[in-house]
Amino acid sequence: MAEGPRKLSLVSICFDVCRRGFSNFSRQISFPYKFRRLSVFVLAILIVTAIPASPAKVSSQKIPLHHFNISCQTCHSSAPDKDDLKSDISSLCSIPGCHNYDPMLNHTVNIVPHGAIPEGMPLDSDQRMTCLTCHESPTVSQGFDDENTRMLKKPSDDTRQFCATCHTAIGGGVRAISHWQFSNRAHLETINPNAAGVEKPAQSSGRLDLETKNCLSCHDEVRVTIPSLNETESQKRARWASMTDHPVGVDYSDFALQKSNMFFYPRRNPERVRLFDGKVGCGSCHSMYAKEEKLLNETFDRGRICLQCHNR
């Protein structure tokens, strides 16, 4: 029974009971008739309001969970309950004010996958992967809670297991397989500005970050050295002669501030050229999602990747 009719029926019942009980009592003490009527009504109302309301029926309607400070018209042409998006969903997810999607640091979207995609991981009408292939729509209320803050289609404590739902079926070469198994991260930086730290795991592990350690566990041909802050010119030349790759584990601010004539501080593109607890790592210049040669996150043409940190 709806709450309104239930309350009205209770009012009439209580009024009748109170009228008969109070009438006998009022005659004994000679209350005026008008006062008796008013008192009966007030008493009936007090009794009804004290009765606990029946639990509200839970609506099956999906609850919008947009938590960004933007208007509906940013994404929708008209009413948001109509599926009239202005662009494809992945492009809308990365508009200013929403997710910080850098294609060099995040899983590719809007591509047709090479292999079969498991059930429950939907593609768009053109059979392309989108953000909603892995994540729940922000209008699905049950997809967002304290245990599934990333709104994954198939929540799992082990991110590698979630990645495996597609990548084991897709296959690929040794490099492709090892990269997703060692990284198991679709987003190499925090992509949600309203939940800083949710997607980005702790990277501290001594002098070298975990991402660099994972890289070096396979790329054993890489020879790196960690320079001293007070390194002399002759020591630097000797170090360069013995190494084949860029140093890692270097505290960037220490070097950049002390040698301001050689380094930019801050870095020219700090969002893409990542540091790990302030230190340089393999992920500072490389990303497994990068499209450039050698998976550089900036082109090597005219030393552009170098000039993100070095000013000469």
Buried (B, 14 or more C-beta within 10 A) or exposed (E): EEEEEBBEEBBEEBBEBBBEEBBEEBEEEEBEEEEBBEBBBEBBBEBBEEEEEEEEEEEEEBEBBEEBEEEEEBBBEEEBEEEEEEEBBBBBBBBEEBBBBBBBBBBEBBEEBEEEBEEEBEBBEEEBBBBBBBBBEBBBBEBBEEEBEBBBBEBEEEBBEBBBBBBEEBEEEEEBBBBBBBBBBBBBBBBBEEEEEEBBEEBEEEEBBBBBBBBBEEEEEBEBBBBEEEEEEEEEEEBEEEBEEBBBBBBBEEBBEEEEEEBBBEBBBEEBBBBBEEBBBBBBBBBBBBEBEEBBBBEEEEEBBBBBBEBE
